[in-house]
Amino acid sequence: MKKNFIAVCTFGFILILSQCRKPEPFEAEAYDERMSGGSQTAFDATSGAFSHPFTGMDEYDDDLHGLGDAGFEQTFITAPSTYNGGLGPAFNNVSCASCHHNDGIGVPTTGEGQSALLMRISFPGADEHNGAVAVPGYGTQIQDKSVFGKLPEARVNIDTTIQQYSFPDGMNYSLVTPSYSLSNMHEPINGSYMLSPRLAPPVFGLGLLEAIPESQILALADVNDADHDGISGKPNYVWNPFTERKELGRFGLKLNTSTLQVQVAAAYNNDIGITSYVFKNETSHGQANQSDGIEDDPELGDSILNAVVFYVKSLQVPARRNVTDVQVIRGKQIFKDAKCASCHNPDFTTAVNVAFPAASNQRIHPYTDMLLHDMGEGLADHRPDFDADGFEWRTTPLWGVGLFEAVNYPPFYLHDGRARSLIEAIMWHGGEAQQSKDYVQQLSKEDRDALIKFLKSL
């Protein structure tokens, strides 16, 4: 009996030591390349590839995800209404799903029911939190639709020019350059203002990106280019209106939002005109014509907002495909040789989270560094957003990019959807990515095809 007691104690002591010991790192080769989201990877290459819930959740979380899914799809109508009232009065769309089609990208048009291109607006300078300066009567986003009896804030016009280019081997390609302007403005603007288009991005995998430790992101930053590779990588520190403090930006095309809670609540408020416990009134962002005169704020129940936040937090990532294909393997090496991986970092490990084990300690492959980079004059919007300047954009996560055609045909790429193909998106790169673009420019057609096939495997 005494020996058994000693054995049990010894085992318990070893167990305690093992729990305290720092875990040994694993080599990337020890992981299945297909598992882009770790255990939260969906093996589906159909139009539903972006809409799978996390596995391994308990019954409560499964139900919460389903409730959030219903909220994400829900269409809002004009107040007063017993259900889903409060739309607008000025707005961009009537539901989350209207912009994020099949939980993926939207359509880069304006004024239509299925349009998903938003137009940010601001005055030069920075507000008290270093954020964008709201334009009186318009706030920081143009709402181009309105309920009956109200006027939209403005009409967003898009004019395009197409330029033809060719690779050294004679193969041609073209680039579409959009230009943006406002008309039918509901009130004059005194002073010069800045515009910045933003195409609604996919919403899958966001919970895994939120779970990446800040230390891992900052370890990739090189603001002063200390290694002299021409690539800096800069974090964006942004104001969280709910916690009332500065935090690391993780979401948005300029990393201007720190949490999914604020990201979702801001979309409800800006895009649909719906108030919540995060943004409690209809003029939170400075729009003069947003108040509907009905004392029903917040219009969105706390539980519904929390459920929709959890929904986007618990969407799986589609698996990679064709990872053993010879051409894909060749394309992966070209991706590295072109130094694309310097920004599109393949690997992160999410933090240990005993409260949400489904996202805990996952080796993921998002192909982003969660940092800002100067993308050159061609893609510049010349509009600052917290620490992001007018040339900088976040590194877009590439996981799932190969399924845009299946989920959101026709596919569009880059911050405003100007690129109609992956090769067009690459050839728009400049600034810190100019060297990578030049490398791709000189590739043979065979190697370009291999690079694109690799990207389409993601």
C-alpha positions, -999 to +999 in steps of 0.1 A: +000+000+000+029+024+009+046+017-024+014+025-043+010+057-024+046+067-032+040+058-069+009+079-070+026+109-054+056+105-077+033+104-107+014+135-094+047+154-089+059+145-124+025+156-138+028+189-120+063+194-134+051+185-169+023+211-167+047+238-157+074+230-182+074+252-213+062+231-243+087+221-269+081+238-303+071+216-332+086+218-367+062+229-394+069+196-413+052+177-384+019+192-395-004+182-423-002+211-448-039+208-456-048+218-420-050+255-426-070+261-394-054+233-373-082+212-359-107+238-372-102+229-408-131+222-431-126+197-460-151+213-484-143+229-517-179+238-526-198+271-523-203+263-487-166+261-479-165+292-457-195+284-436-186+254-413-188+259-375-159+249-353-159+212-342-154+201-306-177+228-291-201+219-263-239+220-268-241+256-255-216+269-280-231+250-309-265+266-301-249+300-298-232+296-332-266+287-347-282+317-331-254+339-345-258+324-379-295+333-379-286+369-368-259+372-395-285+363-421-313+385-407-327+413-427-335+446-409-365+468-417-376+503-408-386+511-372-409+508-355-412+471-357-416+442-333-388+423-349-356+435-366-366+471-367-342+501-367-328+500-402-310+532-411-324+558-416-293+559-439-274+527-444-253+506-468-271+473-466-298+454-448-280+425-433-245+411-426-249+384-453-259+410-479-222+421-480-205+389-469-220+365-494-216+329-482-194+343-455-170+353-482-163+384-502-188+409-516-194+426-550-174+458-556-204+479-568-224+506-551-261+514-549-273+479-554-288+454-530-259+430-533-231+457-533-205+453-507-181+482-513-181+507-485-167+542-488-148+557-458-145+594-456-126+618-433-109+651-430-071+653-429-055+649-395-063+628-365-089+629-338-082+627-300-075+590-302-053+593-333-082+579-355-098+594-386-114+628-383-152+626-389-168+648-415-198+667-400-230+653-414-212+622-428-191+607-400-164+584-413-184+563-437-208+572-466-242+556-463-255+554-499-290+541-492-319+552-470-353+543-458-385+558-473-388+595-466-351+600-459-322+608-482-290+588-486-259+607-476-244+606-511-240+586-542-207+569-547-195+570-583-169+546-597-150+554-630-125+529-643-097+529-668-080+497-682-044+496-691-027+468-711+006+452-701+027+422-711+052+398-695+086+394-712+074+361-728+047+381-746+017+371-726-007+400-720-026+411-689-046+442-680-051+462-648-083+481-639-078+514-622-109+527-604-114+563-593-141+573-568-162+605-563-194+616-546-225+632-560-261+639-548-246+648-514-273+656-488-254+685-475-222+704-485-188+696-470-167+726-461-131+716-467-112+689-486-119+654-476-104+620-482-121+588-495-111+552-491-130+522-506-132+490-487-146+457-501-162+434-475-137+407-467-144+370-458-154+363-422-142+328-417-111+321-395-114+354-376-116+336-342-083+320-349-067+353-359-081+369-327-065+341-307-029+347-320-008+360-291+002+397-296+038+387-289+039+365-321+026+394-342+050+419-328+079+395-333+074+399-370+074+437-370+104+455-383+092+491-384+127+506-391+137+477-415+166+467-392+174+437-414+176+459-445+154+436-466+132+465-478+102+451-458+092+469-425+059+455-412+042+478-387+015+471-361-015+494-359-025+505-324-062+516-323-087+529-299-113+505-286-144+525-277-158+497-255-127+492-233-117+528-238-080+520-243-055+516-271-051+480-284-034+461-312-054+463-344-063+429-358-092+434-382-102+457-410-083+463-442-060+487-423-061+468-390-082+496-375-102+474-351-088+454-322-116+429-314-144+410-331-168+425-307-161+461-319-157+450-355-192+434-356-208+462-336-193+489-358-206+470-389-241+470-375-239+507-366-221+520-397-234+496-424-270+490-412-277+518-388-283+495-359-273+505-323-260+482-296-244+482-262-211+490-279-223+519-301-253+531-282-267+558-304-274+564-341-250+593-343-220+575-328-200+582-359-212+618-366-239+612-392-263+641-391-293+622-406-290+589-388-315+595-359-349+580-365-364+599-336-376+567-319-364+561-283-356+524-287-318+523-285-300+500-283-319+484-312-300+452-312-303+429-281-271+422-262-275+385-267-280+388-305-248+409-309-229+385-287-242+355-307-232+371-341-197+379-327-195+342-316-207+331-351-178+349-369-155+338-341-163+301-347-161+296-385-137+270-397-110+276-424-111+256-456-084+230-461-056+233-486-059+211-517-035+193-540-006+197-516+014+168-532+009+181-568+043+187-584+032+220-599+018+232-566+050+222-548+070+242-575+047+272-570+052+271-532+090+273-537+085+302-562+063+319-535+092+317-511+119+327-536+098+358-545+099+366-508+061+367-507+063+348-474+081+378-459+047+394-454+023+365-461+037+346-431+024+310-433+025+299-396+011+310-363+001+291-331-029+303-313-028+310-275-037+284-250-073+291-239-090+268-214-122+288-217-125+281-254-105+249-262-118+248-298-095+276-307-067+268-282-031+260-291-038+255-328-011+255-355-027+276-383-015+287-417-032+321-425-005+335-448-005+369-431+018+387-406-011+408-392+009+439-399+007+470-421+029+474-452+035+502-477+019+489-509+030+518-532+013+546-550-008+524-572-029+511-542-026+541-520-058+557-507-038+586-491-061+584-460-045+577-426-063+554-401-047+554-366-010+545-372-017+533-408-007+560-433-022+565-467+001+540-484-003+512-459-026+482-459-027+450-438-013+418-452-044+400-465-047+364-452-044+341-481-061+310-466-092+302-487-082+326-515-082+296-539-119+290-533-131+326-540-142+314-575-163+285-560-178+305-532-181+340-546-180+338-584-168+360-600-139+365-576-125+399-568-092+407-550-075+435-531-090+461-508-115+475-533-119+444-556-101+460-585-082+428-593-102+402-613-076+375-610-047+365-587-021+375-613-037+409-615-036+412-577+001+403-577+009+428-604-008+456-584+018+452-557+043+480-551+061+497-523+076+471-500+063+444-524+079+459-555+108+434-554+084+405-552+063+418-581+095+423-602+105+387-595+071+375-607+073+398-637+104+380-650+091+344-644+084+321-673+048+312-681+054+278-666+066+292-633+038+318-632+012+291-637+028+271-609+027+301-586-010+307-593-017+270-589-001+271-554-022+301-545-053+283-557-044+254-534-047+277-503 
